[in-house]
Amino acid sequence: MKILVTGANGLLGQKLVSLLQEKGNIHVVATARGKSAQPITQGEFRSLDVTDNNQVEKLVSETKPDVIIHTAAMTQVDDCETKRDECVLNNVTAVEHLVAACRAHNVHLVHVSTDFIFDGSTGPLDELAEPNPVNFYGESKLAAEKAIQSSGISWSILRTVLVYGVTNDMSRSNIVLWVKKSLEEKKSISVVNDQWRTPTLAEDLALGCYLAAIKKAQGVFNISGKDFMSPFDIAVQTAEFFKLDKTLIQATDSTKFKQPARRPMKTGFIIDKAKKELGYEPHSFLEGLEIVSKQISS
């Protein structure tokens, strides 16, 4: 099987490319802007700007993948709110380019979406919950979902929540690494206790992508962790695990943060469908911290 991965230099992309290479029977076409962040032994790396329709069509035509796993996106929520044209280009137009290439070359598309398509009025949510985004990032990701669902191609949409992990050449941090670094530097941090999520280990999300790809699973699947936690809970458990000073963590609420984009208050996912239909089994949050700790040590 040949699988093309977009966003191969991101946190999820790197985990996914590593996992696919371990499988042996998969030829990976890893793509990103610029150079590869890791060695590719079971496949190839190709430079790709997914916002360029000609590049997308040319590469899909040349490489002839069976599946495209689309992990590339503009995910900085506040940037999406203030740079809307850039957000639409990266999160909607790029998906339309991939859909067109999948249609032309009979390729299954696995698309990574987000809990931010929901308004946060209730949670955890299953796949039948009604989307109602409260920020432009969520609107863009929902528009991408709709473009895929109405396209007539073979597709899987995988929605995820608050991804964390560690990998090479990381351009952005995530909640676990931010808490760890801040407390190691003896910095006091304020963390909200009135929002709720199901934090997702990057390796688990990569596994969900792999399972959907090899099965060419049809439909929407929630792929996240199984622990329903506030960011404050996440910070405290991270501090306790790494034996750092949790008294530096101050609980606060969302009203204290002035951010361009609203955040949904309560999301998190019910993952029963992915467990049953894909065989997806995520780690607990503490197991995830153990994995992250070993990777940092090595």
N, C-alpha and C positions, 0 to 999 in steps of 0.2 A: 504494500500500500504506500502511496506517496501523499504526504501531508505538507501543505504550505502553511507556515505560521507567519502572521503579521505581528509587528511589535516585538520581535524576538529579543530585543535588548532590554525590555522592561522586566520588572520583577516576575510577573506571570510568564512572560515570553521566555525568559531564561530557564525557569523551572520546567516549562513545557518542553522546550527543545532538549533539555537534559533527559527528561523522562522518555520522550519519543526515541532518542538515540539508544537508550538502554533496552528498548524492546526488540531491537535486532532485525525485525521483519518490516521495518518502516524506513523509507527514504524521506528524510526531512529536507524541505526547502525553507530554510530560516530566512526571513526578510526583515529589514528595518532600514531606516535612513542611516547613512554612514557605514562604519565597519562593524563586524560582529564583535560582541562583548565576550564571546566564549568560543573555544574550538568546536568545529563541526566535523565529526568523523564519519557519521552515518548519513551523509547527505551533502548539502551545499549551502552556502550563504549567498544571497543575492540582495543587492541594494534596491530598495523600493520605497517610493513615496506614494502611499495609498490615496492621496488626494489628487494624483495625476492619473486621469482615466487611461491615457495612452500607455503609461508605464504598467498599470494593472493588467490591461488587456494583453499587452505584449508578453509579460512575464507568465501569465496563466496559459497563454497559447504555447509558449516555449516549453514550460515545465510540465504541463498536463497533470496537475494534481488530482487525486481522487476526492480530497477534502481540503478546504481552507478553514483554518481556525483563526478567527479575527480577534486579536487581543489588543491591537493598537487603538488608542483613543486619547482624546483630551479629557483628562479626569480631574484636573484642578478646578474644584467647584466654583471658587470665587473668580478665577480667570474666565471660566465659561460665562459667568454672569456679566462681566464687564467687557469681554471680547467676543461678542456673540457671532460675528461673521466667521471668525477663526474656529469657534466651537462648531458651528454648522458645517463648515468645510471638513473638519476632522471627524466629527461624530455622525454626520448624516450623509454628506456628499460622498465621502470615502466608501461608506457602506453601499451606496447606490452603484458606485463603480464596481465593487466586488460582486454585487448581485448580478449586474450585467455580464460580467465575466463568467460567473457560475452558470448563468442561463445559457450562454453561448457555448460553453465547453462541458456542460453536464457535470458540474462539481457540487458536492454537498457543502454547505456553509454552516460552520459552528460559530456563533456570534456571542460574545461576552457582553452582558448587560448588567444592570445595577438595581439595588433596592431604592435608589433615589428617584425611580419613576413613580414612587408612592408618596402620599401626603403625610404619612407618619401618624395618622389618627388611631391606628391599631396595629398590633403585631404580636407574635410572629405571623407571617403571611404565607398562604399557599399560592400555587400557580394561577388560581382562579380569581385572586383578589383584583379589584378594579384599580388600574393606574390613575394617578392624579398628581402629577409632579408639582412641587412648590418652588422649584428653581429652574434656571435655564438649562443647566447640565442634565437634569432629569427629563426636561422637555426634549432635548436633543437625542437622548438615548431611547426615549419612547418613540420618537419619529423614526429612528433607525429600525426599531422592532417592527413598526407598522410597515415600513418599506419592504422588509424581509417577508413578513407574513402575507403580504399581498402580491408577492413577486412570482409565484408559481414554481419557484425552485425547491429543491430538497434542502431543509434547514433544521437546525437546532438553535434555540436561544437559551443561554445559560445565564441566569441572574445570580449575582453574588453580592457580598456584603463586606466592607471594611477588611480588605486583604492586608495581611502582614507577613513578614519573612525577611530573609537576608540573602543577598546574592552579590555577584561581582559588579563593580562599576555602577553602583546605584545612584541615579540622578536625583531621586527623591527618597525621603525617609517614610516611615509609617509609624503608627501609634506605639508599637512595642519598642522599636529602636529609638524613637523620640523620648519616651519615658526613661528607658535605660540610660541613654546618653545624658539626659538632663540631671537625673539623680546621681550619676557617677560624677558629674561636675558640681554637685551640691547645689543645684539650682532648685528653687521653689517653683512648682508648677500648679496651675489651676486646671482642673479637669471636670467636665460636666457630668452630673449625676442624674439628669432628667431626660437623657436620650437612651435608647435601647437598640442593640444590634446583636447579630450572631457573627462575631469575628471569624475570619476565614484564613487558615494557613495557606500560603501560596502553593505549596505542594499538593494540598487537597484540591484546590481549584484546578491545577494542572491535571490531576487525575480525572476530575470530572470532564474536562475538555477531551482528554484521551478516550474515555469511555463513550462519550457522545460521538466522537469521530469514528471509532472503529465499528460502532453499531449503526452509524448514520441515523442516529435517533431522531425521530420526528417530533417537534413540538417544543414547548417551554419547560425548562427544568430549573428548580432552585438548587444552587450549588453553594453551600456555605458551611460554616462551623455549626456545631449543635448546641453551644452554650449561649444562652440569652443573657446578655450582660450590658451594663452601662459602661461608657468610657472610663468612668471613675473606678468601677470594678476591675476593668482591664488594667488600669494603671497600678492599682493596689496589688493585684495578683502578680503583675510583672515585677514590682518592687520586692515582694516577698520571695518570689522564685530566685531572683538574682541577689538576694540578701542585701538590698539597698534600703535607704532610710525612707520609709513610707510616710513619715511625718512631714516630709517636704511636699506631699501631695495635698492640695487644698480642693475640697469639693466645692463646686459652684453650679450655677444653672445657666441655661442658654441665654437668658436675658442679659447676662453680663458681657456677652461677646457681641461686638459690633462687626458683622461680616457682610459683604455685599450680597451673598446668597443665603436664603433661608435653608435650614436643614430640617428634614423630617424628624419628628420627635421619637417615634417608635416604629422600627421596621423589624429586621430579623426575619428569618425564613423557616418554614416547615419544610423538611427535606425528604419526607416519606416517599414522594414520587421518584426522586433520583435514586434512593436506596432500592426501591422495588424494581424499577425499570432499567436502571443503569448498573446496579450493584455498587453504588457509591457509598463509602463508609469513611467519614472524616474523623480526624483526631479530635480529642477534647482540647480545650484551650491550654491546659497545663501540659498535655502531651506535645502540643505545638511549641510551647516555650522550651521544652526539653530539646526538640529538634533544632530550634533556632540557636539555643545555647551551644550545642555540639558544633554547629556550622560556624559560629563565631570563634569557638576555640580552635577549630582546624584552619 
